[in-house]
């Protein structure tokens, strides 16, 4: 996974970088098809901290999660939780929906054999 951390209106410290890396390595447990992760850390004058995670996954899909709090670490945690939800939604779309339903081809084959038996 390629990771890029960008700070707007402030210099990103080593402690913040380590916290972000620690949180984002957990995302690889949920989905292994992550190509690129871009983290944008923003600080406003009103002590409002914003974090935006832009994740490029398989098939060039882009997943975005935002977090906002008075503390930068809390904003990172919030954005990470939202990204987990986004990844779970994306994985659910990738899986075929078969749960408990019979395969349609099998149902058609059974209907044809039943019709053939009824005709005899």
Protein Blocks (a to p, Z undefined) as FASTA:
>chain_A
ZZddddehiacdfklmmmmmmmmmmmmmmpmkbfbdcddddddfkopacdddddddehhi
acddddddfbfklmmmmmmmmmmmmmmmmmmmmpccfehpacfklmmmmmmmmmmmmmZZ
